[in-house]
Amino acid sequence: MFAVCAFTLLCLMSVSHSAPMVCEKLVHPLDQLEPHHLEGKWALVAGSLNHPSSMDSLRLRDSITMYFSNSSEASTISYTQVNRFGDQCQDLHYNISVQRSSFTFDVGNRFELTGSFLYTSCPDCVVMQWVVKSKKRLSTDLYLLSRRREVEQQEMEEFRAQLRCYQLPTPVVMDPTKELCPEQPESQPTCCVTDINGDFMTLF
């Protein structure tokens, strides 16, 4: 009986010590993001954030596509996001300043949106951590992007583990059977989603 209790105690201690070690890896920003890896088309696979209203907004999207492209400036990336709501598409265009694996969205003085690209073992995925600050909101967001519409179970479990490290809720997982919108011309105006008081909610 003593041996069983001792073994159980050792297992519990092992789990308690391994969790911080796992989180240390999963929340660690990439040392360097290679621009050629980011460039091109991505689909949002799943996302979570600690802002309930914005989580509700994310659930309303049928699909979300992101496009990254290099600009004339080495430290700037053009970002296009296309949201599908049924038969309608909403496109958003921003410039992102990138330094190593950290980034800042150029959104004027309306709010602050910064973040970093995090570790992922998925070869054709990107994990973006966003920190959103406005007069009415301070939130942490995590988004899993992939070249595919859905990822393997092991890859999704790794993302869920990242969410637990940040103490974020169960993610919104996009339906891979929903169509993606086509990319819109970059000359179209930028817009964003606001609440009834005009405060920024989420790009999604």
C-alpha positions in Angstrom: 0.0 0.0 0.0 2.8 2.4 0.9 4.5 1.6 -2.5 1.3 2.4 -4.4 0.9 5.7 -2.5 4.6 6.6 -3.1 4.3 5.9 -6.8 1.1 8.0 -7.1 2.8 10.9 -5.3 5.8 10.7 -7.6 3.5 10.7 -10.7 1.7 13.8 -9.4 5.0 15.5 -8.7 6.2 14.7 -12.2 3.1 16.1 -13.7 3.2 19.3 -11.6 6.9 19.9 -12.6 6.4 19.0 -16.3 3.5 21.4 -16.9 5.6 24.6 -16.4 8.3 23.1 -18.6 5.7 22.3 -21.3 4.3 25.9 -21.1 7.7 27.4 -21.2 8.2 25.8 -24.6 4.7 26.5 -25.9 4.5 30.2 -25.0 8.1 30.9 -26.1 8.2 33.3 -29.1 10.1 32.2 -32.1 13.7 33.4 -32.1 13.4 34.5 -35.7 10.5 34.3 -38.2 11.6 33.6 -41.8 9.6 36.0 -44.1 9.3 33.4 -46.9 7.6 31.0 -44.4 4.9 33.5 -43.6 4.3 34.8 -47.1 1.1 33.6 -48.9 -2.3 32.3 -48.0 -3.4 30.9 -44.7 -6.7 29.7 -43.2 -7.7 30.2 -39.6 -8.2 26.8 -38.1 -8.9 27.8 -34.5 -8.8 30.8 -32.1 -9.4 31.8 -28.5 -9.3 35.0 -26.5 -10.3 36.2 -23.1 -12.8 38.7 -24.3 -16.3 37.1 -24.4 -17.9 39.6 -26.9 -15.1 39.1 -29.3 -15.3 35.3 -28.9 -19.0 35.6 -29.9 -18.0 37.6 -32.9 -15.5 35.0 -33.9 -18.2 32.3 -33.8 -20.2 34.2 -36.4 -17.5 33.8 -39.1 -18.0 30.9 -41.5 -14.3 31.1 -42.6 -11.4 33.4 -42.3 -8.5 33.7 -44.7 -5.2 35.6 -44.2 -2.7 36.7 -46.7 0.8 37.9 -45.9 3.0 39.6 -48.5 6.3 41.4 -48.3 6.3 45.2 -48.9 9.0 47.5 -50.1 10.3 47.9 -46.5 12.1 45.0 -45.1 10.5 45.2 -41.6 6.9 45.7 -42.9 4.5 43.0 -44.0 1.2 43.6 -45.8 -1.7 41.7 -44.1 -5.0 41.0 -45.7 -7.8 39.2 -43.8 -11.0 38.1 -45.5 -14.0 37.1 -43.4 -16.9 35.1 -44.7 -20.4 35.6 -43.3 -22.7 33.3 -45.3 -22.6 34.7 -48.9 -20.9 37.9 -47.9 -17.2 38.7 -47.6 -15.5 41.4 -45.5 -11.9 42.3 -46.3 -9.4 44.0 -44.0 -6.0 45.4 -45.0 -3.2 46.4 -42.6 0.5 46.8 -42.5 2.4 44.9 -39.8 5.8 46.0 -38.5 7.9 42.9 -37.7 11.0 42.7 -35.6 12.4 39.1 -35.1 9.2 37.3 -34.1 7.3 40.3 -32.6 4.8 42.4 -34.6 2.7 45.5 -34.3 -0.4 46.3 -36.4 -0.6 49.7 -37.9 -4.1 50.8 -36.8 -3.5 54.4 -36.2 -4.3 55.7 -32.7 -7.6 53.8 -32.3 -6.1 51.1 -30.2 -3.0 49.0 -29.7 -2.5 45.6 -31.3 0.9 43.9 -30.7 2.0 40.3 -30.4 4.4 37.6 -31.4 4.6 34.3 -33.4 4.9 31.4 -31.0 6.4 27.9 -31.2 4.5 25.2 -33.0 5.6 21.7 -34.1 3.1 21.8 -37.0 5.2 22.3 -40.2 2.6 24.3 -42.2 1.1 26.2 -39.3 1.6 29.6 -37.6 0.5 30.5 -34.1 -0.1 34.2 -33.5 -0.4 35.7 -30.0 -2.2 39.1 -30.0 -2.4 41.6 -27.2 -5.2 44.0 -27.7 -5.4 47.3 -25.7 -8.1 49.9 -26.0 -10.1 52.1 -23.6 -12.5 49.3 -22.9 -10.5 46.2 -23.6 -7.3 44.4 -22.6 -7.2 40.9 -24.0 -4.8 38.1 -25.0 -5.7 36.2 -28.2 -4.2 33.1 -29.7 -4.9 32.0 -33.3 -3.8 28.9 -35.1 -3.3 29.4 -38.9 -2.5 26.7 -41.4 -2.0 26.1 -45.1 -4.7 23.4 -44.6 -8.3 23.9 -43.6 -7.9 21.5 -40.6 -4.9 20.0 -38.8 -4.1 16.6 -37.3 -5.5 15.8 -33.8 -2.0 15.9 -32.3 -1.4 19.4 -33.7 -4.7 20.6 -32.4 -4.0 19.2 -29.0 -0.7 21.1 -28.9 -2.6 24.3 -29.7 -5.1 23.5 -26.9 -2.2 23.0 -24.5 -1.0 26.5 -25.5 -4.4 27.9 -24.7 -4.3 26.3 -21.2 -0.9 27.8 -20.6 -2.4 31.2 -21.3 -5.6 30.3 -19.3 -7.7 30.9 -22.4 -11.1 29.2 -23.0 -11.9 26.3 -25.3 -11.1 27.5 -28.9 -13.6 28.3 -31.6 -12.7 25.7 -34.3 -13.6 26.7 -37.8 -15.7 24.4 -40.0 -13.4 23.2 -42.8 -16.4 22.5 -45.1 -17.2 26.2 -45.3 -15.9 28.0 -48.3 -13.2 30.6 -48.1 -13.7 34.0 -49.7 -11.5 35.0 -52.6 -8.7 37.5 -51.9 -9.9 41.1 -52.4 -7.9 43.9 -54.1 -5.5 45.6 -51.6 -6.8 49.0 -52.8 -10.0 48.6 -51.0 -10.4 50.6 -47.7 -9.5 49.2 -44.4 -12.3 48.6 -41.9 -12.6 47.0 -38.5 -15.3 45.6 -36.3 -16.6 47.8 -33.5 -19.1 47.5 -30.8 -22.1 49.8 -30.4 -20.0 52.4 -28.6 -17.4 52.4 -31.4 -14.7 50.6 -29.4 -12.5 48.1 -31.1 -13.6 44.5 -30.6 -11.6 42.2 -33.0 -10.2 42.1 -36.5 -12.1 38.8 -36.7 
